[in-house]
Amino acid sequence: MSRLREAKEKEALYRRRHQQPFEAFEETVQQGTEDFEQWDEYLEWKAYRNVRRDLEENE
């Protein structure tokens, strides 16, 4: 339960920080100029998203 809560909180943090949903941020990162800080955030956000999905599927 705590891992699921943590993943949801991290996703919400990234959504607030970037003021857009994951899909829009993903498109921005993939089509924009190379920005390593954004790329790192994208990878972290994607990982938390995948963890949340996996945990929700296995409940």
N, C-alpha and C positions, 0 to 999 in steps of 0.2 A: 504493500500500500504506500509506503513512504517513497519508494522509487517512482511510482506513478505520480504522486503529488509533486515531487521534485521536478519531474519532466514537464508537467503541466505549468508549473510556476516559471520554469526557464523559458518555455515557449511564449508565455504571456510577457515576460520581460523583453524578449527579442521583438515581439509584435509592437510593444509600446515604444521601445527604443528606435525602431525603424519606421514606425507609424504606417505599417502595411502588413498584409498577410505574408506567410512564407512564400507562396507561389510568386507573388510580385517581387519580393526581394530576390528570390532565386533567379528570376528573369533579368533583373537589374545587374546582378553579379555576373551572370554568364554573358551578358551582352555589353557590359561596360568595359572601361579600361581596367587594366590589371591593378587591383587594389588588394594587397595582401591582408590588410586588417578586415576588410569586408569579406574576403574569401574565408578567413578563419572563422568569422562570425557565422557565415553561411554553413560551414561544415559542422560547427557546434550546434546550431539550430537544427540542422537536418538530423544530426545524431539524436538529439533530445526528442525530435518528432518521431523518429523510428522507434526509439525506446518506448515512448508513450503508446504508439500503435501496437507494438508487440505485447506490452503488458495488458492493454485493453482486450486484445484478442484472446489472451490466455487466462482471463478472469473466469 
